[in-house]
Amino acid sequence: MWLGCAVVLAGCTKPASSLVPEAGAPLPVRLDFRPPVDRAMTERVQTARTVERAGTKQSEEVDMTTVTRFTPAESGWQLAQTVTRARMTRGGTPVETVVDDVLTRLGLRVRLAADGAFVKLVNADEGLKALRQVVPAGQQAGPLEAFFAPEALEARAREEWETKYGGLLQRNLMVGQHTWAVERFSSADGEVRYVLERTVQGTELTDQGDALVLGLKCLDAVPDDAPEELRELVEEAGSPALTPGVTCEGEQVVARGYFVPMRRNLTVRARVGDATWTLATQTQLELLEEARR
């Protein structure tokens, strides 16, 4: 999870996958929620949003470093995350933004159930507090106030967690099995909505041990023969109108011994009005602090 405030660097490459071959009958793959306790997890998050219109192309990139810790709390877990570095560029040129300052001041605390289910954002009101520390008194900050409002901050945090892990935790999964999440991103030309389909591809040996590998793609419509699980998920999300023609590809890798997100990349493309939007995201684990003895 990375605060839901940015999205990926186009053209980023991912390490080559080496899936562990299955011998004999396929065995279920299980992703239990057993996070490393009180160990700092440092991730690099790169995002790029590109729009092509009438022969012109504009891009905006965000590069952030986040640090996450899990600690036991109230029969479940607390996820604490801070942004230690945030940098935006537009067309390759550095841009100073208020958002960068707010993110580095804002540490989020999320309450998770014992099985990893999202419960609530504990300190949702601290987004506006951080914004008021940065924006001078009297300066208009309407859009940013809406963006960092408690209900908006919690909704993005919940949606991001569900997009990455909803339907995956504490469950036996077979190679080839699908799980889904309803996803969206906003553009200046309107909102892009789609169903993210995650396919279990197998396991991969990483420096954090055995890891679950998921292939990512998106659906721009619910198929006529869709399974009941997918239909119920879309109905629970309010049966949103999906964007015709949206496409995406990517991969997600999560270590299974301890729950450690290793990497995730996703590129989404959509035609909205007279423009083509591309949203590319990449998150990479850089460091997991050694366990204290």
N, C-alpha and C positions, 0 to 999 in steps of 0.2 A: 504494500500500500504506500502511496506517496502523495497523499493529501489531495489528489484529484485536481491539481492546479496547473498541470502542464500536459504535454502529450508527445514525440520522438524524433530522433535525428534521422532524416532520410539518408539512405545510403549506408547506414551502419551495417556492419557485417556481424554475423553470429558465428560462434565456434562450431565446427563440424560436429554433427551428432554421430554417436556410435552406439546404436541400440543393441542391448543384450539380446541375443537370439533366444527364442523360446524352444525348449526341448520337449518333444512329446506333446501331450494335450496341453492347451493353454491354461495357465494358472491365473487366478485373480490377482490384481495388483491393488494394494490398499495404501491409502494415504492417511495415516493417523495424525491427529493434531497433538504433537508433542514438541512444542517449541523449546529451543535452548534457553534456560532460565538465566536472566540477568547477564546476558552476553550481548555486547553491542554488535549489531549487524549493519555494516556500512554498504550502501548501494549507490550506484551512479544511475541517474535517470536522465535520459536524453529524449527530447521531443521536438518534432518539427511539424508545422502546419503550413501547407502550400496551397495556393489558389492560382489557377490558370484561367484567364478570361481574355477573349478577343486578342489572342496572340501574345499576351503579357503574362509574366509569372512572378509572383511575390511569395516570399517565404519568411517564416518567423521561427526561431529555434530557442529552446530553453534547455539549459544544462544544469542539473542540480545534484547535490550529494545529500543523502538522507542517512540518519542513524536511527535504528529501531531496537528497542529492548522489550522482551516479554517478561512479566513477573506474575506470580500467582496472586489472585485477588478474588475474594468473595466466592469461593468454590469454582472459580473460573480463571480468567487471565486478564491482565491489563497490557495493552500494546501502547508503548510510548514512542513517539516519533518526532524527531526534530530535523529541520533543514539547516545544514551547516554551511552550505554554499549554494547560491542561485545566480545564474547569469543568463541574460537574454540577448540574442542578436537578431537583427532584421536584415536579411540579405547579406549576412556575413559581418555586418557592422554592429559593435556592441551598443546596447540601448539600456539606459538607466531607467528603472521603473519602480514605482512605489510597491508593487507586488513583491519584488525581490526582497525589499526591506521587511515587509510584513511577514513573509514566509520564514525568514531567518529569526524572527522574534517569536513566532508562534510554534509552540510544541503541543501536539495533539495527544490526547489520551483516550484510547478506545477500550471499552469493556467487552470482552469476549466470553462466551460460555465455555464450559469445560471441553465441549466437543468442537470448539472453534467457531460456533455461530456468532454472528454480529449481534451485540446487545444494544449498545448505545455509545455515542460520543460523549464522554464524561464532561469535557470542558468546551462545549460548543460555543459558549459566549466569549471565549478568549480571542476569537478572530477579530471581532469589532474592537476589542480592547487594544490589540496589536495595531490595527489600522489607525486608531486614534492617536497612538504614540508616534506614528509616522506622518500622517497628513496634518499640515498646519491648521490651527484653529481658523475657522471661517472659510476654508477652501472646500469647494464642492467635491463630494466623493460618492455621489449617488450610486452609480453602477458598482463601485467597489464595496459599498455598504451592503448592497444586495448580495454580492458574491460571497462576502464573509459573514453574512447574517447566520445566526445559530442554526436555523432550520435548513438553510442551503448547505452549510458546512457539513452538517450531519448527514444530509441526503447524499452528498457526493461521497463521503467516507463509506457509508453503507453500500452504495451502489458499486463503488470500486472493489470493496471486499467481496461482494457477492459475484461480481463479474469474474474475479480471479479464482475464487474458491467455493462458491456456492454449488452444492450438489456433488462435491468431490471428497469432502472430509469424512472420516469414519465410515467408509463404504468400500465394499469389494467391487473392483472395476475390472472388466475384461478388456483385453486388447481389441480395438475396434469399436468399443462402446462410446456413445455420445452423451455429453451433458451440455446444457445450454444456459445462457444468460441473456437478458434483454439489455442492450447497450445503446448509447447515443453519444453524439458530440455536437456542439453548437458551432455554426459558421455564420458569417455575416449575411449569408443568403438564406438562412433557415437551419432548422435542426435536422441532423441525419440520425435515423434510427434503424437498428438492425438487430437480428438475433445472432449472438456469437455462439458458434458451435465448436465445442472442444472434443477432440477425438483422442482416446487413449492409444498411443503408438507403442508403448512398451516401457522399458526402463533403460537407464544409462548410468554408467559408473562415472561419478564426479569426485572432486577432491573433498566433498562432504558425504561421500558414500553413495549408495544406490539412490537413484532419483527417478521419479515419474516423469515421462515425456508426453506432452499433449500437443497435437497439431491444432491450429486455430484457423477457422474460416468463418464466413458469415452468410446468413440467409436473408434475402430481401422479401421473403414471404414464407408463411407457414405451409408446408406441403400438405396436399389433400390426405396423404396417408401418414401424417405426423403422429408419433406416439403420444399417448395421453399425458405423459410427463411434460412434454414440450407444450402441448395445448394449455395445460393448467398453468404453466409458468407464464405464458404470454397473457392469459386471462388475468392472473394475479397482478401483472404489470399494467393492467388497464387496457389491454388489447390495443396498443398504439399502432398507428399507421406506419408501416415500414417503408423505407426509402427505396423505390424501384431501382434496380441495377447496381446497388452498393456491393462492392466486393472487398475481400480482405484475405490476408494470409499472414501466418505467424507461427510461433512456437512458444511453449511455456514449459519450464523444467523446475521441479520442486524436489529437493532431497527428502527421503522418506524416513531415515533413521531418526534424526531430529528434523522437525518441520523447518526447512530453510529454503526460501525461494532463491533459486540459482540464477535464472535469467528468464526474461520474457520479452518477445518482440512481436509487434503487431502493426501492420500497415493497412489502413482503410482508405478506399477510394470511392467517391460518390459524385454524381452529377447533380448539382442543385441550381435550378434556373439556368443561366447561361454560363455557369462556372463549374470547373472541375476541382474538387477539394481532395487533398490527400493529407491524412493524418497518420504520422508514423511515430511509434513509441518503442523505446528500448530501455529495459531495466536490467542491470547486471550487478550481481554480488561482487563487491571488491574485497571485503574483509569480514570474517567472523571472529570476534575477540576470543582468545583462548579461555577455556574454563578455569576459574580460580581454584586453587588447591588449598 
